Amino acid sequence: MSIEISTATADDAAALAACAAITFPLACPPDSPPEDIRRHIETQLSVERFEANIDAPGHTILCLRDGEEIAGYSMIVLNQPTDADVLSALSISPVVELSKFYVHPDHHGRGSAAALMAATLELAAASGLPGVWLGVNQENSRALRFYTKNGFRRVGTKRFRLGDRFEDDFILEQALPARTRTAA
Ligand SMILES: CC(C)(COP(=O)(O)OP(=O)(O)OC[C@H]1O[C@@H](n2cnc3c(N)ncnc32)[C@H](O)[C@@H]1OP(=O)(O)O)[C@@H](O)C(=O)NCCC(=O)NCCS
């Protein structure tokens, strides 16, 4: 298996949406209503939403590529958080948000996610901002373990709306090494 990691272009939007449809459900608690998951995928993870995010200022999507396939992706956002719970939890400001981080199950446990995380943290550090944060469902033990292994620490909790319900997330952050700013 040879993987490559590079920035998404508009040509990647359809493959990213296909990858998202497989990987988003894996991050949801087992009791999430399938209808809510399906609606979230349709509305938030559509080809059009990926096209918009690829073009959006301050947003960068990295693709984990396995040949022609997209086997995972991450998205960082330079916009600052507005959620009161996030603002009170974070000890670092300003911050990069790690908004999405998903790897296809065929690649779990094989080091691909670590490679994508290393490239994502490098990109985040290139922003020149001193920290990075993310939200992760409190029941997503695998992701929590993965993030902790990769330098994040738990600093608080927040809620994530999925359909009519609110899911409970942990807020994680990590300091970034100082870099000369290169990313927009
Ligand atoms: C989160 C994700 C990127 C991690 O990638 P990965 O290849 O699975 O990560 P790794 O195998 O390197 O690390 C996972 C760790 O969790 C452990 N783990 C696996 N299943 C677990 C479980 N059910 N409970 C607790 N820990 C678990 C593994 O043993 C490993 O820890 P170890 O290295 O100490 O043994 C990947 O699983 C994924 O894409 N999941 C679905 C999408 C998702 O949840 N994304 C995060 C959204 S915030």
The ligand as a Gaussian input file, in Angstrom:
#p B3LYP/6-31G(d) Opt

LIG

0 1
 C      -10.049000       8.045000      14.422000
 C       -9.205000       7.406000      13.333000
 C       -8.747000       8.443000      12.346000
 C       -7.973000       6.775000      13.989000
 O       -7.269000       6.046000      13.023000
 P       -6.761000       4.556000      13.364000
 O       -5.966000       4.041000      12.239000
 O       -7.972000       3.806000      13.774000
 O       -5.829000       4.887000      14.638000
 P       -4.752000       3.990000      15.381000
 O       -4.998000       2.539000      15.095000
 O       -3.421000       4.573000      15.124000
 O       -5.106000       4.336000      16.902000
 C       -6.329000       3.942000      17.459000
 C       -6.076000       3.566000      18.912000
 O       -7.358000       3.283000      19.508000
 C       -7.319000       1.962000      20.034000
 N       -8.672000       1.465000      19.895000
 C       -9.225000       0.799000      18.850000
 N      -10.520000       0.551000      19.115000
 C      -10.782000       1.079000      20.325000
 C      -11.929000       1.125000      21.154000
 N      -13.091000       0.619000      20.751000
 N      -11.841000       1.752000      22.355000
 C      -10.677000       2.298000      22.772000
 N       -9.536000       2.287000      22.014000
 C       -9.611000       1.666000      20.820000
 C       -6.300000       1.220000      19.220000
 O       -5.828000       0.087000      19.931000
 C       -5.244000       2.308000      19.077000
 O       -4.532000       2.513000      20.269000
 P       -3.054000       1.873000      20.509000
 O       -2.194000       2.363000      19.375000
 O       -2.662000       2.400000      21.842000
 O       -3.244000       0.386000      20.489000
 C      -10.002000       6.303000      12.581000
 O      -10.296000       5.231000      13.471000
 C      -11.271000       6.833000      11.961000
 O      -11.236000       7.440000      10.907000
 N      -12.405000       6.544000      12.594000
 C      -13.712000       6.888000      12.037000
 C      -13.926000       8.385000      11.917000
 C      -13.700000       9.112000      13.215000
 O      -14.117000       8.678000      14.279000
 N      -13.071000      10.274000      13.088000
 C      -12.854000      11.163000      14.190000
 C      -13.952000      12.152000      14.207000
 S      -13.694000      13.372000      15.473000

